[in-house]
């Protein structure tokens, strides 16, 4: 015992010495902030950064505030910047969707947000506290991408364990755990060992642990992976209810449908920076080029239908054709700097309905631009994957 105490003492001493050494030779964040040119950023992203750097009342009231966050890794003989001067804030009763293609930097950002890794520079303020300067973790809820559960514990025992770790009063724990199981549909698995659960039910347990003890801030990393459609929508209701009673939620997801249903604010990342930032409707207004129209042709002569649509709906764009399906776009016209349809939408429905009555087309749909279309337009696929956290981060903050 004395031997291991001695080893731990040496390790802790070396860590303190290394941290002190890094602080001595670390450049001030303000130098990096002042010298960095943000003129290449999207106007919404640049406006968000300006608001945060000015430290106005809006950002001060935020539950979470990220200011010029940078994360660099050593990659062979060069420095790889995974996250590059990221800025955003999230208010109470909001759900922020952090999206991006593989290698965009969202996983690295998420790990810094939950204090799993430290940033190279920048500030992470949660409920007014800079987590980079804290000696203990904040009381937050976290559902990781992969289920980190303790084998041989039952579902109920797992919930009790985490309730105790979060400091819940012992007399309140049984009722709280029972309520959590009821909310997530786990009551029938109360006594089952977690390793014997299906993948979807393990995911429910991990999500339930994130909401244990009603934390003010909850992080969800792809929370509905492995859930069936019914369970997924039930979990969506839980997230909405939690948001409505005052919780703030930060989530990542590859499901654009999920983000459309839940997120009040969305940021799409690419190469370590946001390509856009705002509510779903704001992103639609900014990046939509028109209405998407899908037409299923009922006759063999597809070319005849194409000519008919082009003739009766001037400006319509036939973007793709897959067998009898036509994928079209009705563009907006830019009159007086306002995006408007080039003709009345009722006219579009009238033409399509008449062709359906004539049995020229079998079915059709007219929809707004989806989040998935905006995502593909702005993010696409990044060639470089995010660097493993095992690589040593660079402590030099100069750019």
C-alpha positions as CSV (number, residue, x, y, z in Angstrom):
1,X,0.0,0.0,0.0
2,X,2.8,2.4,0.9
3,X,4.5,1.6,-2.4
4,X,1.5,2.4,-4.5
5,X,0.9,5.6,-2.5
6,X,4.5,6.6,-3.2
7,X,4.1,5.9,-7.0
8,X,0.9,7.9,-7.2
9,X,2.6,10.8,-5.4
10,X,5.4,10.8,-7.9
11,X,2.9,10.7,-10.9
12,X,0.8,13.6,-9.4
13,X,4.0,15.7,-8.8
14,X,5.2,15.2,-12.4
15,X,1.8,16.2,-13.7
16,X,1.7,19.4,-11.6
17,X,5.3,20.3,-12.8
18,X,4.3,19.7,-16.4
19,X,1.2,21.8,-16.1
20,X,3.1,24.6,-14.4
21,X,5.8,24.5,-17.2
22,X,3.1,24.7,-19.9
23,X,1.4,27.7,-18.2
24,X,4.7,29.5,-18.0
25,X,5.4,29.2,-21.7
26,X,1.8,29.5,-22.9
27,X,0.9,32.6,-24.9
28,X,-2.0,34.7,-23.8
29,X,-5.3,33.7,-25.5
30,X,-6.1,37.4,-26.3
31,X,-3.1,37.6,-28.6
32,X,-4.4,34.7,-30.7
33,X,-7.9,36.2,-30.6
34,X,-6.9,39.7,-31.7
35,X,-4.6,38.6,-34.5
36,X,-7.0,36.0,-36.0
37,X,-8.8,37.1,-39.2
38,X,-12.4,36.0,-39.3
39,X,-13.3,37.6,-42.6
40,X,-13.6,34.2,-44.3
41,X,-16.4,33.0,-41.9
42,X,-20.1,32.9,-42.8
43,X,-21.8,36.1,-41.7
44,X,-23.9,34.4,-39.0
45,X,-20.8,32.7,-37.6
46,X,-18.8,35.9,-37.6
47,X,-21.7,37.8,-35.9
48,X,-21.8,35.1,-33.2
49,X,-18.1,35.5,-32.6
50,X,-18.3,39.3,-32.4
51,X,-21.2,39.0,-29.9
52,X,-19.2,36.6,-27.7
53,X,-16.0,38.6,-27.8
54,X,-17.9,41.8,-26.8
55,X,-19.2,39.9,-23.8
56,X,-22.7,41.5,-23.9
57,X,-25.7,40.7,-21.7
58,X,-27.1,38.1,-24.2
59,X,-24.0,35.9,-24.0
60,X,-23.6,36.5,-20.2
61,X,-27.0,34.9,-19.6
62,X,-26.0,31.7,-21.6
63,X,-25.8,28.3,-19.9
64,X,-22.8,27.4,-22.1
65,X,-20.5,29.8,-23.9
66,X,-17.6,28.8,-26.1
67,X,-15.0,31.5,-26.9
68,X,-12.4,31.1,-29.6
69,X,-11.9,27.4,-28.9
70,X,-8.8,25.8,-30.5
71,X,-7.6,22.2,-30.4
72,X,-4.3,21.2,-32.1
73,X,-2.6,17.8,-32.3
74,X,0.9,16.7,-33.4
75,X,0.5,14.8,-36.6
76,X,3.8,13.3,-37.7
77,X,6.0,16.4,-38.1
78,X,3.3,18.9,-38.5
79,X,0.5,20.5,-36.4
80,X,-3.1,19.5,-37.2
81,X,-5.8,21.9,-36.1
82,X,-8.9,19.9,-35.4
83,X,-10.9,22.8,-34.0
84,X,-10.2,26.4,-35.2
85,X,-11.5,29.4,-33.2
86,X,-15.0,28.0,-32.6
87,X,-17.5,30.3,-31.0
88,X,-21.1,29.7,-29.9
89,X,-23.5,30.1,-27.0
90,X,-26.6,28.3,-25.9
91,X,-29.4,29.7,-23.7
92,X,-31.5,27.9,-21.1
93,X,-34.4,25.8,-22.4
94,X,-32.6,25.3,-25.8
95,X,-31.3,22.2,-27.7
96,X,-28.2,22.8,-29.8
97,X,-27.3,20.4,-32.6
98,X,-23.6,20.1,-33.3
99,X,-23.4,18.5,-36.8
100,X,-20.6,17.7,-39.2
101,X,-19.2,15.2,-41.6
102,X,-16.6,12.7,-40.5
103,X,-13.4,14.6,-39.6
104,X,-15.2,18.0,-39.3
105,X,-14.1,18.4,-35.6
106,X,-17.4,17.8,-33.9
107,X,-16.2,14.8,-31.8
108,X,-13.1,16.7,-30.6
109,X,-15.3,19.7,-29.8
110,X,-17.8,17.4,-27.9
111,X,-15.0,15.9,-25.9
112,X,-13.7,19.3,-24.8
113,X,-17.2,20.3,-23.9
114,X,-17.5,17.4,-21.5
115,X,-14.0,18.0,-20.1
116,X,-12.6,14.8,-21.5
117,X,-9.7,16.6,-23.2
118,X,-8.3,20.1,-22.7
119,X,-8.3,22.7,-25.4
120,X,-5.1,24.1,-26.8
121,X,-6.6,27.6,-26.1
122,X,-9.9,29.3,-25.7
123,X,-12.6,29.3,-23.0
124,X,-15.4,27.0,-22.2
125,X,-17.8,28.7,-19.8
126,X,-20.6,26.6,-18.3
127,X,-23.0,28.3,-15.9
128,X,-20.5,31.1,-15.5
129,X,-17.6,28.8,-14.6
130,X,-14.5,28.3,-16.8
131,X,-14.2,24.5,-16.9
132,X,-10.5,24.8,-17.9
133,X,-9.7,26.2,-14.5
134,X,-11.8,23.8,-12.4
135,X,-10.2,21.1,-10.3
136,X,-13.4,18.9,-10.4
137,X,-16.0,18.1,-13.0
138,X,-19.2,20.1,-13.3
139,X,-22.4,18.4,-12.4
140,X,-23.7,17.7,-16.0
141,X,-25.4,14.8,-17.7
142,X,-23.6,12.9,-20.4
143,X,-24.7,10.1,-22.7
144,X,-21.6,8.9,-24.6
145,X,-21.6,7.6,-28.1
146,X,-20.7,4.1,-26.8
147,X,-22.4,2.5,-23.8
148,X,-20.1,2.5,-20.8
149,X,-22.1,0.4,-18.3
150,X,-20.9,-1.8,-15.5
151,X,-21.4,-5.5,-16.1
152,X,-23.1,-7.7,-13.6
153,X,-25.2,-4.8,-12.2
154,X,-28.9,-4.8,-12.9
155,X,-30.6,-1.8,-14.5
156,X,-32.0,-0.7,-11.1
157,X,-28.6,-1.1,-9.4
158,X,-26.9,0.9,-12.2
159,X,-29.3,3.8,-11.7
160,X,-28.8,3.7,-7.9
161,X,-25.0,3.7,-8.4
162,X,-25.1,6.8,-10.6
163,X,-27.7,8.6,-8.4
164,X,-25.3,8.1,-5.4
165,X,-22.3,9.3,-7.5
166,X,-24.3,12.5,-8.3
167,X,-25.0,13.1,-4.6
168,X,-28.7,12.5,-4.5
169,X,-30.2,12.2,-1.1
170,X,-30.5,8.5,-0.1
171,X,-34.2,8.7,0.8
172,X,-35.0,10.1,-2.7
173,X,-33.0,7.6,-4.8
174,X,-35.5,4.7,-5.0
175,X,-38.4,6.9,-6.2
176,X,-36.1,8.8,-8.6
177,X,-34.8,5.6,-10.1
178,X,-38.3,4.2,-10.5
179,X,-39.5,7.4,-12.2
180,X,-36.5,7.3,-14.6
181,X,-37.2,3.7,-15.5
182,X,-40.8,4.5,-16.2
183,X,-39.9,7.5,-18.4
184,X,-37.5,5.5,-20.6
185,X,-39.6,2.3,-20.7
186,X,-37.1,0.2,-18.6
187,X,-39.4,-1.0,-15.8
188,X,-39.7,-4.5,-17.3
189,X,-35.9,-4.8,-17.2
190,X,-35.4,-3.6,-13.7
191,X,-33.7,-6.7,-12.4
192,X,-31.9,-7.7,-15.6
193,X,-28.1,-7.4,-15.8
194,X,-27.0,-4.7,-18.2
195,X,-24.8,-7.0,-20.3
196,X,-27.9,-9.1,-21.1
197,X,-29.8,-6.2,-22.5
198,X,-30.3,-5.6,-26.2
199,X,-28.3,-2.8,-27.8
200,X,-31.3,-0.5,-27.9
201,X,-32.1,-1.0,-24.2
202,X,-28.5,-0.4,-23.3
203,X,-28.8,2.9,-25.1
204,X,-31.9,3.7,-23.1
205,X,-30.0,3.1,-19.8
206,X,-27.1,5.3,-21.0
207,X,-29.6,8.1,-21.9
208,X,-31.4,7.6,-18.5
209,X,-28.2,8.1,-16.6
210,X,-27.6,11.4,-18.4
211,X,-30.9,12.8,-17.1
212,X,-30.4,11.4,-13.6
213,X,-30.8,14.1,-10.9
214,X,-32.1,16.7,-13.4
215,X,-28.7,18.4,-14.4
216,X,-29.0,21.9,-15.8
217,X,-26.9,20.8,-18.8
218,X,-27.1,17.5,-20.7
219,X,-24.7,16.3,-23.4
220,X,-26.0,13.6,-25.8
221,X,-23.6,12.0,-28.3
222,X,-25.7,10.2,-30.9
223,X,-28.3,9.2,-28.3
224,X,-30.8,7.3,-30.5
225,X,-28.3,5.0,-32.2
226,X,-29.7,1.4,-32.2
227,X,-33.2,2.4,-31.1
228,X,-36.2,1.3,-33.1
229,X,-38.5,3.9,-34.6
230,X,-41.1,3.8,-31.8
231,X,-38.4,4.0,-29.0
232,X,-36.7,6.8,-30.9
233,X,-39.8,9.0,-31.0
234,X,-40.5,8.3,-27.4
235,X,-37.0,9.5,-26.5
236,X,-37.6,12.6,-28.6
237,X,-40.6,13.4,-26.3
238,X,-38.4,13.0,-23.3
239,X,-35.8,15.5,-24.7
240,X,-38.6,18.0,-25.6
241,X,-40.1,17.7,-22.1
242,X,-36.7,18.1,-20.5
243,X,-36.0,21.2,-22.6
244,X,-39.4,22.7,-21.8
245,X,-38.9,22.4,-18.0
246,X,-35.6,24.3,-18.2
247,X,-32.8,21.9,-19.1
248,X,-30.3,22.9,-21.8
249,X,-29.2,20.1,-24.2
250,X,-26.2,19.8,-26.5
251,X,-26.4,16.9,-28.9
252,X,-24.7,15.4,-31.9
253,X,-26.5,13.1,-34.4
254,X,-26.2,11.7,-37.9
255,X,-30.0,11.8,-38.2
256,X,-31.0,15.0,-39.8
257,X,-34.7,14.2,-39.1
258,X,-33.8,14.0,-35.4
259,X,-32.2,17.4,-35.4
260,X,-35.1,18.9,-37.3
261,X,-37.4,17.6,-34.7
262,X,-35.5,18.6,-31.6
263,X,-32.9,21.4,-32.1
264,X,-33.7,25.1,-31.6
265,X,-30.2,26.0,-32.8
266,X,-28.0,24.2,-35.2
267,X,-24.3,24.5,-36.1
268,X,-22.8,22.6,-39.1
269,X,-19.0,22.1,-38.9
270,X,-16.4,21.6,-41.5
271,X,-12.6,21.5,-41.0
272,X,-12.9,22.7,-37.4
273,X,-15.2,25.7,-38.0
274,X,-18.9,26.4,-38.4
275,X,-20.2,26.7,-42.0
276,X,-23.5,28.0,-40.7
277,X,-25.2,28.7,-37.4
278,X,-28.8,29.4,-36.5
279,X,-32.3,28.0,-36.2
280,X,-33.6,25.5,-38.7
281,X,-36.0,28.0,-40.3
282,X,-33.2,30.6,-40.5
283,X,-30.9,28.1,-42.3
284,X,-33.7,27.3,-44.7
285,X,-34.3,31.0,-45.4
286,X,-30.6,31.6,-46.0
287,X,-29.5,28.5,-47.9
288,X,-32.6,27.2,-49.6
289,X,-32.8,27.7,-53.4
290,X,-36.5,26.9,-53.7
291,X,-39.0,24.1,-53.1
292,X,-38.1,20.5,-53.8
293,X,-40.7,18.7,-56.0
294,X,-40.7,14.9,-56.5
295,X,-43.0,13.5,-59.3
296,X,-43.7,9.8,-59.9
297,X,-44.6,9.5,-63.6
298,X,-47.5,7.1,-64.5
299,X,-46.8,6.7,-68.2
300,X,-43.8,5.4,-70.1
301,X,-43.1,8.7,-71.9
302,X,-41.1,10.5,-69.1
303,X,-39.7,13.0,-71.6
304,X,-43.3,14.2,-72.4
305,X,-43.9,14.9,-68.7
306,X,-40.6,16.8,-68.5
307,X,-41.6,19.0,-71.4
308,X,-45.0,19.6,-69.9
309,X,-43.6,20.7,-66.5
310,X,-41.0,23.0,-68.1
311,X,-43.7,24.5,-70.3
312,X,-46.3,25.1,-67.6
313,X,-43.8,25.9,-64.7
314,X,-41.2,28.3,-66.2
315,X,-38.0,28.1,-64.3
316,X,-38.5,24.6,-62.8
317,X,-35.2,22.7,-62.8
318,X,-35.2,18.9,-63.5
319,X,-32.3,18.0,-61.2
320,X,-32.3,14.2,-61.5
321,X,-34.3,11.2,-62.8
322,X,-34.3,7.7,-61.4
323,X,-36.5,5.4,-63.5
324,X,-40.0,7.0,-63.3
325,X,-39.1,9.4,-60.5
326,X,-38.3,13.0,-61.3
327,X,-36.5,15.2,-58.8
328,X,-37.1,18.9,-59.4
329,X,-36.5,22.3,-57.9
330,X,-38.8,25.3,-58.1
331,X,-36.3,28.2,-57.6
332,X,-36.8,31.4,-55.7
333,X,-36.6,34.8,-57.4
334,X,-34.6,37.5,-55.7
335,X,-36.9,40.6,-55.8
336,X,-35.8,43.6,-53.8
337,X,-33.4,41.3,-51.9
338,X,-36.2,39.1,-50.7
339,X,-36.4,35.4,-51.6
340,X,-39.8,34.6,-53.2
341,X,-41.1,31.9,-55.5
342,X,-41.1,32.9,-59.1
343,X,-44.8,32.1,-59.3
344,X,-47.7,31.3,-56.9
345,X,-47.4,28.0,-55.1
346,X,-51.1,27.4,-55.6
347,X,-50.4,27.4,-59.3
348,X,-47.8,24.6,-58.8
349,X,-50.3,22.4,-57.0
350,X,-53.0,23.1,-59.6
351,X,-50.7,21.9,-62.4
352,X,-49.6,18.8,-60.6
353,X,-53.2,17.9,-59.5
354,X,-54.5,18.3,-63.0
355,X,-51.7,16.0,-64.3
356,X,-52.6,13.5,-61.6
357,X,-56.3,13.5,-62.6
358,X,-55.2,13.0,-66.2
359,X,-53.3,9.9,-64.9
360,X,-50.1,11.3,-66.4
361,X,-48.4,11.3,-62.9
362,X,-49.0,8.8,-60.1
363,X,-48.0,11.0,-57.2
364,X,-46.1,14.1,-56.2
365,X,-44.7,16.0,-53.2
366,X,-43.7,19.6,-52.6
367,X,-41.5,20.3,-49.6
368,X,-39.2,22.9,-48.2
369,X,-35.5,22.4,-48.3
370,X,-34.5,19.8,-45.7
371,X,-31.7,20.0,-43.2
372,X,-30.1,17.1,-45.0
373,X,-29.9,19.1,-48.2
374,X,-28.4,22.0,-46.4
375,X,-25.9,19.7,-44.7
376,X,-24.8,18.1,-48.0
377,X,-24.5,21.6,-49.6
378,X,-22.4,23.1,-46.9
379,X,-20.5,20.2,-45.2
380,X,-20.1,17.4,-47.7
381,X,-17.3,14.9,-46.7
382,X,-14.0,16.0,-45.2
383,X,-11.1,14.1,-46.5
384,X,-9.1,14.1,-43.2
385,X,-10.5,12.2,-40.2
386,X,-10.2,13.6,-36.8
387,X,-6.9,12.9,-35.1
388,X,-7.0,10.3,-32.3
389,X,-6.9,11.8,-28.8
390,X,-3.9,9.6,-28.1
391,X,-1.8,12.0,-30.0
392,X,0.0,14.6,-28.0
393,X,-1.7,18.1,-28.2
394,X,0.4,21.0,-29.1
395,X,0.7,23.6,-26.3
396,X,2.0,26.4,-28.5
397,X,-1.0,28.6,-29.3
398,X,0.5,30.9,-32.0
399,X,-1.1,30.7,-35.4
